[in-house]
């Protein structure tokens, strides 16, 4: 193809993309949530959908496609047309942890998806059954080292944030714990309260009522800062495990190739709303930290998280499936 002809083709493509972005959205937009309704990812996707619908005058509809740790729903978005009419509500499971626990992946997160905006991060607390004679991290480490592999912890399953966050804690604390996978947080929380397991990492919104009732003991927060829900509970890092940090998180992404004018507009609207006092109060009251980082910063965050969890998969000898 001659240079002039190539230039004409590129210019035409640019004009078409620009025109599409200016009229976007001209029909309803789907936000695929690769999990069941009513969880944090679903709730935050519905919040974002409401903000976008109001700002752009078109329906943004949440489409729940649960199953297999969120990978199939994420794959569906990757394979959709990159026109801004199919978005993804993403979280760590299918985006940053799955590559470390699956033999084959149907997508590469940062190659096949454009991170648009991180909605919120959710800290958790390391919860113990009250019968365990440890009231801080130092006492727990001593207890765990005295009986390596004897303390059982629950998680929502292999390859979940709860699983990897606990292995990160065990690795940095220099202890060996025994993993008991469950099908969800509700099941292992029941067993933890009953004393059938000794430890689990729970999001603050789930743990706080049980901690306040004396049914669980919170050993420490997984965040950099103390949680407003349990402000008297110190962070794990405060108690000597330097740089310990673990979050669940949710954000909006689009298939690679989606016009920047569209992704930038979505990022601008959602991040602007996240900066409002109302949004920050809403998320803080649920134990979340409103974010709003976009594009490059969000991509860097995903890359760092992926590398962190890959290291934990290696040191904990978590087999791929």
C-alpha positions in Angstrom: 0.0 0.0 0.0 1.3 3.4 -0.9 2.1 5.9 1.9 -0.6 8.3 0.7 -3.2 5.5 0.6 -2.2 4.2 4.0 -2.5 7.7 5.5 -6.0 8.0 4.0 -7.1 4.7 5.5 -5.7 5.7 8.9 -7.3 9.1 8.7 -10.6 7.6 7.8 -10.5 5.1 10.7 -9.6 8.0 13.1 -12.6 10.0 11.9 -14.9 7.1 12.2 -13.7 6.4 15.8 -14.0 10.0 16.7 -17.5 10.3 15.4 -18.5 7.1 17.3 -17.0 8.5 20.5 -18.9 11.8 20.1 -22.3 10.0 19.7 -21.5 7.5 22.5 -23.6 5.9 23.8 -26.4 5.7 21.2 -27.8 2.4 22.8 -27.7 0.6 26.1 -24.3 -0.4 27.5 -23.7 -3.7 29.3 -21.4 -4.0 32.3 -20.6 -7.7 32.7 -20.2 -8.8 36.3 -18.6 -12.3 36.2 -20.0 -13.1 39.6 -23.4 -13.6 41.3 -25.6 -10.6 42.2 -25.4 -8.9 45.6 -21.6 -9.3 46.2 -19.2 -6.3 46.3 -18.3 -6.5 42.6 -22.0 -6.5 41.6 -22.9 -3.7 44.1 -20.0 -1.4 42.9 -20.8 -2.1 39.2 -24.4 -1.1 39.8 -23.2 2.1 41.5 -21.0 2.9 38.5 -23.8 2.0 36.1 -26.1 4.5 37.8 -23.5 7.3 37.7 -22.9 6.7 34.0 -26.5 6.4 33.1 -27.2 9.7 34.7 -24.3 11.5 33.2 -24.6 10.1 29.6 -28.4 9.8 29.3 -28.3 6.1 28.3 -28.9 2.9 30.1 -25.9 1.1 31.6 -27.2 -2.4 32.4 -25.4 -4.9 34.7 -25.2 -8.4 33.2 -24.3 -11.1 35.8 -22.4 -14.0 34.3 -21.1 -16.0 37.2 -19.0 -19.2 37.2 -15.5 -20.7 37.3 -14.0 -17.9 39.4 -15.1 -15.2 37.0 -12.9 -16.3 34.1 -15.7 -17.2 31.5 -17.5 -13.9 32.1 -14.2 -12.0 31.7 -13.4 -13.9 28.5 -16.8 -13.0 27.1 -15.9 -9.3 27.5 -12.4 -9.8 26.0 -14.1 -11.4 22.9 -16.7 -8.7 22.5 -16.6 -5.8 20.1 -14.3 -3.0 21.3 -16.9 -0.4 20.8 -17.6 0.7 24.4 -20.9 -1.2 24.6 -19.6 -4.1 26.6 -17.6 -3.3 29.7 -16.2 -5.5 32.5 -16.6 -5.2 36.3 -13.3 -6.7 37.2 -11.7 -7.9 40.5 -8.5 -9.7 41.5 -9.7 -13.2 41.0 -10.0 -13.5 37.2 -7.6 -10.6 36.5 -4.5 -11.0 38.8 -4.7 -14.3 40.6 -6.1 -16.7 37.9 -2.9 -16.6 35.9 -1.1 -18.2 38.9 -3.6 -21.0 39.5 -4.7 -22.0 36.0 -2.7 -24.0 33.5 -4.2 -22.2 30.6 -5.8 -18.7 30.4 -8.1 -17.6 27.6 -6.9 -14.0 27.9 -4.0 -11.9 29.1 -5.4 -9.2 31.4 -3.2 -6.2 30.3 -2.9 -7.2 26.7 -6.6 -7.9 26.1 -8.3 -5.4 28.4 -8.0 -1.6 29.0 -8.2 -0.7 32.7 -10.5 2.3 32.8 -11.1 3.2 36.5 -10.6 1.5 39.8 -13.7 2.1 41.8 -12.7 1.0 45.3 -10.4 -1.1 47.4 -11.6 -3.3 50.3 -9.4 -4.0 53.3 -10.0 -7.1 55.5 -9.1 -8.2 58.9 -7.3 -11.4 60.0 -10.0 -13.0 62.2 -9.4 -15.7 64.9 -11.7 -17.8 66.9 -11.6 -16.4 70.5 -10.4 -19.7 71.9 -7.0 -19.2 70.2 -4.6 -17.8 72.8 -3.2 -15.0 70.7 -4.2 -11.3 71.0 -1.7 -9.8 68.6 0.4 -10.7 65.6 3.5 -11.4 67.8 1.6 -13.9 69.9 0.0 -15.5 66.9 3.4 -16.1 65.2 4.8 -17.7 68.3 1.7 -20.0 68.5 1.8 -20.9 64.9 5.6 -21.6 65.0 5.0 -23.9 67.9 2.6 -26.0 65.9 3.4 -25.7 62.2 0.6 -26.6 59.9 -1.8 -27.3 62.7 -3.8 -24.0 62.6 -6.5 -24.3 60.0 -7.7 -21.3 58.0 -10.7 -21.0 55.7 -11.0 -19.2 52.4 -13.7 -18.9 49.6 -11.7 -21.4 47.6 -8.3 -22.0 45.8 -7.2 -18.9 43.9 -9.4 -16.4 45.7 -8.2 -13.2 47.4 -8.9 -14.8 50.8 -6.7 -17.8 49.9 -3.7 -15.7 48.6 -4.0 -13.0 51.2 -3.7 -15.6 54.0 -0.7 -17.2 52.3 0.9 -13.8 51.9 0.4 -13.3 55.7 1.8 -16.7 56.5 4.8 -16.2 54.2 5.7 -12.8 55.6 5.1 -14.0 59.2 7.3 -17.1 58.6 4.6 -19.6 59.6 2.9 -22.6 58.0 -0.9 -22.7 58.1 -3.3 -25.4 56.8 -5.8 -24.3 54.1 -9.4 -25.4 54.2 -11.2 -24.2 51.0 -14.9 -23.4 51.1 -17.4 -22.3 48.5 -17.8 -18.8 49.9 -17.3 -16.5 52.8 -20.6 -17.3 54.5 -19.7 -20.9 54.9 -16.3 -20.5 56.4 -17.4 -17.6 58.6 -20.0 -20.0 60.2 -17.3 -22.6 60.8 -14.9 -20.0 62.2 -17.5 -18.8 64.7 -18.2 -22.4 65.6 -14.5 -23.1 66.2 -14.2 -25.7 63.4 -11.4 -23.6 61.9 -9.1 -21.1 63.7 -8.5 -18.3 61.3 -9.9 -16.6 58.2 -9.5 -13.3 56.5 -12.8 -11.5 56.2 -13.8 -8.1 54.8 -14.6 -5.6 57.5 -18.2 -5.3 56.6 -18.6 -9.1 57.3 -16.3 -9.3 60.3 -17.3 -6.2 62.3 -20.6 -7.4 63.8 -19.0 -10.7 64.9 -16.0 -9.0 66.4 -18.2 -6.5 68.2 -20.3 -9.4 69.6 -17.2 -11.2 70.8 -17.7 -14.1 68.5 -14.5 -13.4 66.6 -11.2 -11.6 67.4 -9.6 -9.4 64.8 -5.9 -9.8 64.9 -5.1 -7.0 62.5 -6.1 -5.0 59.4 -4.7 -6.0 56.0 -4.6 -2.3 54.9 -2.0 0.4 55.3 -4.4 2.5 57.4 -6.7 1.4 60.2 -10.3 0.7 59.2 -13.0 3.3 60.3 -15.2 0.3 61.1 -12.7 -1.0 63.7 -10.4 1.9 64.4 -8.9 0.3 67.6 -7.6 -2.6 65.6 -4.0 -2.0 64.4 -2.8 -3.0 61.0 -0.7 -6.1 60.4 2.1 -3.8 59.2 1.9 -1.8 62.5 2.6 -5.0 64.4 5.9 -5.8 62.8 5.2 -7.5 59.4 6.7 -4.7 57.3 4.9 -3.6 54.2 2.1 -6.2 54.6 -0.8 -5.0 52.5 -3.7 -6.9 50.9 -7.0 -5.7 49.3 -9.9 -6.9 47.4 -10.9 -4.4 44.7 -13.3 -3.6 41.9 -13.0 -1.6 38.7 -14.2 -1.0 35.2 -12.3 -2.3 32.1 -13.0 -2.6 28.4 -11.8 -4.8 25.6 -8.5 -3.6 24.0 -9.2 -1.5 20.9 -12.0 0.5 22.5 -11.6 4.1 21.5 -9.7 6.2 24.0 -12.3 9.0 23.8 -14.9 6.5 25.2 -12.7 5.0 27.9 -11.5 8.4 28.9 -15.0 9.7 29.2 -16.1 6.8 31.4 -13.0 7.3 33.6 -13.7 11.0 33.9 -17.3 10.5 35.0 -16.7 7.7 37.5 -13.6 9.2 39.0 -15.3 12.6 39.4 -18.2 10.9 41.3 -15.9 8.9 43.5 -14.3 12.1 44.6 -17.5 13.4 46.1 -18.1 13.4 49.9 -21.2 11.3 49.3 -19.4 8.6 47.5 -16.5 8.5 49.9 -18.9 8.3 52.9 -20.9 5.5 51.2 -17.8 3.4 50.5 -16.2 4.1 53.9 -19.3 3.1 55.7 -19.1 -0.3 53.9 -15.5 -0.8 54.8 -14.2 0.2 51.3 -11.9 2.9 50.2 -13.1 4.9 47.2 -10.3 5.1 44.6 -10.8 6.7 41.2 -7.3 6.0 39.7 -7.5 5.6 36.0 -5.8 4.3 32.9 -2.0 4.1 33.3 -2.1 4.2 37.2 -4.8 1.5 37.2 -2.8 -0.7 34.8 0.3 -0.3 36.9 -1.7 -1.4 40.0 -2.9 -4.5 38.2 0.6 -5.3 37.0 2.0 -5.0 40.5 -0.8 -7.1 42.0 -0.2 -9.9 39.4 3.5 -10.0 40.2 2.8 -10.1 43.9 0.3 -13.0 43.7 2.6 -15.0 41.3 5.3 -14.8 43.9 3.0 -16.1 46.6 1.8 -19.0 44.3 5.5 -20.0 44.0 6.5 -19.8 47.6 3.3 -21.4 48.9 3.6 -24.2 46.2 0.0 -23.6 45.1 -0.5 -26.0 42.2 -2.0 -24.9 38.9 -5.3 -26.6 37.9 
